[in-house]
Structures are given as C-alpha cells and as structure tokens.
C-alpha cells in the first residue's frame, strides 16, 4: 500500500480521471468524489462517454442531462459531510443549453434539434463534440450569472475518456484550430484552456499493475505534458493483498516448495489428497508468484514516473456502494481526496 502522499491538491477545482479501459477509472472517479465531499464540499461527478456508468455504480435510474443529488460524502468526525451530485453530459444537450444561455435560442434551439441540425453540427465538424462536452464541464467549474440558481460546486470530478485520447479531448484550442480562428467560439475555447492548463485542474491517471496499462499511463503523462496540461497523481487500482511472504513467493516461483510438507499439512487439516492435488497446488502457487513478480516490476515503473502514486485494493466482493465508500476512505487516507 502506498504511503500518504505529500502532494497538495487543495487548490484543484477540476479533477479529471482517465485510464486505459478496464482499469476502473469510473470507479476511481466516483470514489474520489465521495472522498472530496467528506470535507463538507459540494462535489459534481460528471461523465461524458454515454455509458451511464455513474447510474450503474450508485444503483439509480439512468441520469438525464440535469444535475441530480446522488449521495452524501464520506463521513468525517469533525464536520458534516458534503453532497455528491451527478451529471451525465451529452453533446447535443450541451449545445442546446449553450444556444439558450448565450444566444437566447430556447424554442428555436429545440426546433433545430427536431430538424437534425444539432446532430449535424456535432458530427460534421471534427472536435466540436469534445468542445461541447468540455464546455459544460468548464461551466460547472466556473459558474456565472447566466446560469441562474445553479449550485456553486467546490470541486468537479470528471470521468473522462481513456488515456489514449485524453490530451486531445482536453486540448480544445488545438481541436478548433482549423475550425474557428476568431469569434465567440474561439474566445470561449481560449478561456477554457486557461482553466484546463492552470493549477486548478489536475489530470489523474488510473492503471493496474500490468505492462500495457502502465505503459499507456507513461505515454499519457508524456502527451499531457506536451499539451501543457497539468498531470495529477497515478492511481494504481485493483491491488492484490500481500498475504504470502517474499521467501515463500520466491520458493514457489523457483520450484523449491517442500511438497512432502505441503501434503502432510493438507492431511493434518483433513483434506483428501486426491491424485494430482499437490502438484496442482504447486502449479497454482508458481503462477501466482510469477504474477506477483510482474506486478512488483510494474510498481517500480510507476514509482519512476515522477508523479505521486496511490493504491486501491482489489475488493473481493466487487464494487458496490459500500465498496465505493471504502475506496473513498483509502484515497482520503493517502491524501488524494
């Protein structure tokens, strides 16, 4: 388990969570939101990939394009917890809201949607969809008087696209370079980049202790740095508990386990020594030891990435709401939340 990090994330208003598919980035984003809310903060948890992952994790109905109260944050002994709200962002709804808010095209915008203009606008121009999605995230972080009565959030957590496209997703100025060189869209994208490249944003990368996800994490750090985007911490997810000593792991990997002693221990425990049982257990132990050695080597790679790292355990019963709170407590203990 990682020791608590000395990194200070208190200035961060926008926590972007990315990771290779299968690493559990959505789970980490949800746990981070619950952990941040333990400080009495109002937190918004956003998703942009259209999978309704937040609804499934919290066992609620599919989320509309509206901010909904989702859960109470992790409880804290010194203060009442804050609240986590959730928002499922889709590009079409974001464009309609943008037209209504900035151009007063309420009914007219809906008419455009009926004629398919909204879908056309978000598919024909490369980058427009991502700009609309990130634009709504930006609006949630920097609320202004145009969005009357909206909740002022202390922190926004974004369950973002995978590591392979995160730099492109956030680099809205680059995405619009060939589309709009002047005008309100260009001006807004420049303003958004001011936030995304500032200390108020941190892009956290989620990985597991396997070669491909760790390499993609390293590549993602390079891409984010090249784009001038602030790299946050590296969250190592689904870490297996270390319940076997290093000496026993070495013996299992090298084929030095005492099979006679193993058979005697099994018999003493009342286990029927069926044909091949001991050999099968030794083979399983060898495979486990090899896998642990590979994990340890990848942990060293993570340590060399130059970013604060955090570790979350693999939950034996899977991730339910109780599991999310358990992971939130771990992130809080280690200093990310």
C-alpha positions as CSV (number, residue, x, y, z in Angstrom):
1,X,0.0,0.0,0.0
2,X,1.3,3.5,-0.9
3,X,2.1,5.8,2.0
4,X,0.1,9.0,2.2
5,X,1.3,11.5,-0.4
6,X,2.7,14.9,0.4
7,X,1.1,16.4,-2.8
8,X,-1.3,19.2,-2.0
9,X,-4.5,19.0,-4.2
10,X,-6.4,21.6,-2.1
11,X,-6.2,24.2,-4.9
12,X,-7.7,21.9,-7.5
13,X,-11.3,22.6,-8.6
14,X,-11.4,20.2,-11.5
15,X,-10.2,16.6,-11.1
16,X,-10.1,14.8,-14.4
17,X,-9.8,11.0,-14.1
18,X,-8.6,8.9,-17.1
19,X,-7.2,5.5,-17.6
20,X,-6.9,2.6,-20.0
21,X,-10.2,0.7,-20.5
22,X,-10.6,-2.0,-17.8
23,X,-8.5,-0.2,-15.1
24,X,-11.6,1.0,-13.2
25,X,-11.3,4.8,-13.9
26,X,-15.1,5.3,-13.4
27,X,-14.9,3.6,-10.0
28,X,-11.9,5.7,-9.0
29,X,-13.7,8.9,-10.2
30,X,-16.8,8.0,-8.1
31,X,-14.7,7.2,-5.0
32,X,-12.7,10.4,-5.4
33,X,-16.0,12.4,-5.5
34,X,-17.2,10.8,-2.3
35,X,-13.8,11.4,-0.6
36,X,-13.7,15.1,-1.6
37,X,-17.3,15.5,-0.2
38,X,-16.0,14.3,3.2
39,X,-14.6,17.8,3.7
40,X,-18.0,19.3,3.6
41,X,-17.7,20.2,0.0
42,X,-20.3,20.2,-2.7
43,X,-19.0,18.0,-5.5
44,X,-20.2,17.3,-9.0
45,X,-19.4,14.0,-10.6
46,X,-19.6,14.2,-14.4
47,X,-19.4,11.6,-17.2
48,X,-19.2,12.2,-20.9
49,X,-18.9,8.8,-22.6
50,X,-22.6,7.9,-22.8
51,X,-22.4,4.7,-20.8
52,X,-24.4,5.7,-17.8
53,X,-21.7,4.3,-15.6
54,X,-22.5,6.5,-12.7
55,X,-26.1,5.3,-12.5
56,X,-25.0,1.7,-12.5
57,X,-22.4,2.2,-9.8
58,X,-24.8,4.0,-7.5
59,X,-27.8,1.8,-8.5
60,X,-30.0,4.6,-9.6
61,X,-32.1,5.3,-12.7
62,X,-30.2,6.5,-15.8
63,X,-29.2,10.1,-15.4
64,X,-30.8,12.8,-17.5
65,X,-29.0,15.9,-18.7
66,X,-29.5,17.6,-15.3
67,X,-27.6,17.8,-12.1
68,X,-29.0,15.3,-9.6
69,X,-28.2,14.8,-5.9
70,X,-26.6,11.4,-5.8
71,X,-25.1,10.6,-2.4
72,X,-23.7,12.0,0.9
73,X,-20.0,12.2,1.0
74,X,-17.7,10.1,3.2
75,X,-18.5,11.0,6.8
76,X,-15.9,13.0,8.7
77,X,-15.7,13.2,12.5
78,X,-15.0,16.9,12.6
79,X,-17.7,18.2,10.2
80,X,-20.9,17.2,8.4
81,X,-20.2,15.7,5.0
82,X,-21.0,17.5,1.8
83,X,-23.0,16.1,-1.1
84,X,-22.2,14.5,-4.4
85,X,-24.3,15.5,-7.3
86,X,-24.1,13.7,-10.7
87,X,-24.4,14.9,-14.3
88,X,-24.5,12.8,-17.5
89,X,-23.3,15.1,-20.3
90,X,-24.2,14.6,-23.9
91,X,-23.0,16.9,-26.7
92,X,-26.5,17.6,-28.2
93,X,-28.0,18.7,-24.9
94,X,-24.9,20.8,-24.1
95,X,-25.2,22.6,-27.5
96,X,-28.9,23.3,-26.8
97,X,-28.1,24.7,-23.4
98,X,-25.3,26.8,-24.9
99,X,-27.6,28.3,-27.5
100,X,-30.3,29.0,-24.9
101,X,-27.8,30.5,-22.4
102,X,-25.7,32.7,-24.7
103,X,-27.9,33.3,-27.8
104,X,-31.4,33.1,-26.2
105,X,-32.4,30.4,-28.6
106,X,-34.7,28.4,-26.4
107,X,-37.5,27.2,-28.6
108,X,-35.5,27.9,-31.7
109,X,-32.7,25.6,-30.5
110,X,-35.2,22.8,-29.9
111,X,-36.6,23.3,-33.4
112,X,-33.1,23.0,-34.7
113,X,-32.8,19.7,-32.8
114,X,-36.0,18.4,-34.4
115,X,-34.6,19.1,-37.8
116,X,-31.4,17.2,-37.0
117,X,-29.2,20.3,-37.2
118,X,-27.8,19.6,-33.7
119,X,-26.7,16.1,-34.7
120,X,-25.2,17.5,-37.9
121,X,-23.3,20.2,-36.1
122,X,-21.7,17.8,-33.6
123,X,-20.7,15.2,-36.2
124,X,-19.7,17.1,-39.3
125,X,-17.0,19.3,-37.7
126,X,-14.1,17.4,-36.1
127,X,-13.6,18.3,-32.5
128,X,-16.9,20.1,-32.0
129,X,-18.4,17.3,-29.9
130,X,-15.5,17.2,-27.4
131,X,-15.5,21.0,-27.2
132,X,-19.2,20.9,-26.2
133,X,-18.6,18.3,-23.6
134,X,-15.6,20.0,-22.1
135,X,-17.5,23.3,-22.3
136,X,-20.2,22.0,-20.0
137,X,-17.6,20.8,-17.6
138,X,-15.9,24.3,-17.7
139,X,-19.3,25.9,-17.0
140,X,-19.8,23.7,-13.9
141,X,-16.4,24.7,-12.5
142,X,-16.8,28.4,-13.3
143,X,-20.4,29.2,-12.8
144,X,-21.5,32.7,-13.9
145,X,-24.7,34.8,-13.7
146,X,-26.1,33.3,-16.9
147,X,-26.9,30.1,-15.1
148,X,-29.2,31.5,-12.5
149,X,-29.8,29.5,-9.4
150,X,-27.2,26.8,-10.3
151,X,-25.2,25.1,-7.5
152,X,-21.8,26.5,-6.9
153,X,-19.5,23.5,-6.6
154,X,-16.3,23.3,-4.6
155,X,-15.0,20.6,-6.8
156,X,-15.9,18.9,-10.1
157,X,-14.7,15.3,-10.8
158,X,-14.8,14.3,-14.5
159,X,-14.9,10.6,-15.5
160,X,-13.1,11.3,-18.7
161,X,-12.3,9.4,-21.9
162,X,-9.5,6.9,-21.9
163,X,-5.8,7.8,-21.6
164,X,-5.1,7.4,-25.3
165,X,-7.2,10.4,-26.2
166,X,-7.3,12.5,-23.0
167,X,-4.8,15.1,-24.2
168,X,-6.8,15.6,-27.4
169,X,-10.1,15.7,-25.5
170,X,-8.9,18.5,-23.2
171,X,-6.9,20.4,-25.8
172,X,-9.9,22.3,-27.2
173,X,-7.9,25.1,-28.7
174,X,-6.0,22.6,-30.8
175,X,-9.2,20.9,-31.8
176,X,-10.7,24.1,-33.0
177,X,-7.6,25.4,-34.7
178,X,-8.8,24.6,-38.2
179,X,-12.5,25.5,-37.5
180,X,-12.6,28.8,-35.7
181,X,-9.7,31.2,-35.6
182,X,-11.7,34.2,-34.4
183,X,-15.1,34.9,-32.9
184,X,-17.0,33.7,-29.7
185,X,-16.2,30.0,-30.1
186,X,-12.5,30.7,-30.4
187,X,-12.7,33.1,-27.4
188,X,-14.5,30.6,-25.3
189,X,-12.1,27.8,-26.1
190,X,-9.2,30.0,-25.1
191,X,-10.9,30.8,-21.8
192,X,-11.5,27.1,-21.2
193,X,-7.8,26.3,-21.8
194,X,-6.9,28.9,-19.2
195,X,-8.7,26.7,-16.7
196,X,-7.5,23.3,-18.1
197,X,-3.8,24.4,-18.0
198,X,-4.0,26.0,-14.6
199,X,-3.2,24.6,-11.1
200,X,-6.9,24.4,-10.5
201,X,-7.0,21.4,-12.8
202,X,-5.3,18.0,-12.3
203,X,-5.5,15.0,-14.6
204,X,-5.2,11.8,-12.6
205,X,-4.3,8.6,-14.4
206,X,-5.7,5.2,-13.3
207,X,-3.7,2.0,-14.0
208,X,-3.4,-1.6,-12.8
209,X,-0.1,-3.4,-12.3
210,X,0.1,-4.8,-15.8
211,X,2.6,-3.9,-18.6
212,X,0.2,-2.4,-21.1
213,X,-1.9,-0.1,-18.8
214,X,1.3,1.1,-17.1
215,X,2.9,1.9,-20.4
216,X,-0.2,3.7,-21.6
217,X,-0.1,5.7,-18.3
218,X,3.5,6.7,-19.1
219,X,2.6,7.6,-22.6
220,X,-0.4,9.6,-21.3
221,X,1.8,11.6,-19.0
222,X,4.1,12.5,-21.9
223,X,1.1,13.5,-24.1
224,X,-0.4,15.7,-21.3
225,X,2.9,17.3,-20.6
226,X,3.5,18.1,-24.3
227,X,0.0,19.7,-24.4
228,X,0.7,21.8,-21.4
229,X,-2.0,20.1,-19.3
230,X,-1.4,19.5,-15.6
231,X,-0.7,15.9,-14.6
232,X,-2.1,14.9,-11.3
233,X,-1.5,11.6,-9.5
234,X,-1.3,8.0,-10.6
235,X,-3.9,5.7,-9.0
236,X,-2.9,2.0,-9.0
237,X,-6.2,0.2,-8.8
238,X,-7.2,-3.4,-8.0
239,X,-4.1,-4.2,-6.0
240,X,-4.0,-7.7,-4.6
241,X,-3.3,-8.1,-0.9
242,X,0.1,-9.4,0.1
243,X,-0.7,-12.4,2.2
244,X,2.3,-14.6,1.3
245,X,5.8,-13.9,2.4
246,X,8.5,-12.9,-0.1
247,X,10.5,-16.0,0.8
248,X,7.5,-18.3,0.1
249,X,6.8,-16.5,-3.2
250,X,10.5,-16.9,-4.2
251,X,10.3,-20.6,-3.4
252,X,7.1,-21.1,-5.3
253,X,8.5,-19.2,-8.4
254,X,11.7,-21.2,-8.3
255,X,10.1,-24.6,-7.8
256,X,11.5,-25.1,-4.3
257,X,8.3,-25.7,-2.3
258,X,8.5,-28.7,0.0
259,X,5.8,-30.9,-1.5
260,X,6.1,-33.5,1.3
261,X,5.5,-30.9,3.9
262,X,2.6,-29.5,1.9
263,X,1.0,-32.9,1.6
264,X,1.4,-33.5,5.4
265,X,-0.2,-30.2,6.2
266,X,-3.1,-30.9,4.0
267,X,-3.6,-34.4,5.6
268,X,-3.4,-32.9,9.0
269,X,-6.1,-30.4,8.0
270,X,-8.3,-33.3,6.9
271,X,-8.0,-32.7,3.2
272,X,-8.4,-35.8,1.0
273,X,-5.2,-35.9,-1.1
274,X,-6.7,-36.8,-4.5
275,X,-4.4,-37.7,-7.3
276,X,-2.6,-34.6,-8.6
277,X,-3.9,-32.3,-5.9
278,X,-0.5,-31.4,-4.5
279,X,1.0,-30.9,-8.0
280,X,-1.9,-28.7,-9.0
281,X,-1.5,-26.5,-5.9
282,X,2.2,-26.2,-6.6
283,X,1.5,-25.1,-10.2
284,X,-1.1,-22.6,-8.9
285,X,1.4,-21.2,-6.4
286,X,4.1,-20.9,-9.2
287,X,1.7,-19.0,-11.4
288,X,0.7,-16.7,-8.5
289,X,4.3,-16.0,-7.7
290,X,5.2,-15.2,-11.3
291,X,2.2,-12.8,-11.5
292,X,3.3,-11.1,-8.2
293,X,6.8,-10.6,-9.5
294,X,5.4,-9.0,-12.7
295,X,3.3,-6.7,-10.5
296,X,6.2,-5.7,-8.4
297,X,8.2,-4.8,-11.5
298,X,5.4,-2.7,-12.8
299,X,5.1,-1.0,-9.4
300,X,8.8,0.1,-9.8
301,X,7.9,1.5,-13.2
302,X,5.0,3.5,-11.7
303,X,7.4,4.8,-9.0
304,X,9.7,6.1,-11.7
305,X,7.0,8.1,-13.5
306,X,7.7,11.1,-11.3
307,X,4.1,11.6,-10.1
308,X,2.5,11.0,-6.6
309,X,1.0,7.5,-6.6
310,X,-1.9,5.9,-4.7
311,X,-3.0,2.3,-4.4
312,X,-6.5,1.0,-4.1
313,X,-7.2,-2.7,-3.1
314,X,-9.0,-5.2,-5.2
315,X,-12.3,-5.7,-3.5
316,X,-13.2,-9.4,-3.1
317,X,-16.9,-8.9,-3.3
318,X,-16.8,-6.5,-6.2
319,X,-17.6,-2.8,-6.2
320,X,-21.0,-1.8,-4.7
321,X,-21.9,1.4,-2.9
322,X,-20.2,0.2,0.3
323,X,-17.1,-0.6,-1.7
324,X,-17.1,2.9,-3.2
325,X,-17.1,4.4,0.3
326,X,-14.3,2.0,1.3
327,X,-12.2,3.2,-1.7
328,X,-13.0,6.8,-0.9
329,X,-11.7,6.3,2.6
330,X,-8.5,4.9,1.2
331,X,-8.0,7.8,-1.2
332,X,-8.6,10.2,1.7
333,X,-6.1,8.4,4.0
334,X,-3.5,8.6,1.3
335,X,-4.0,12.2,0.6
336,X,-5.7,12.3,-2.9
337,X,-9.2,13.2,-1.6
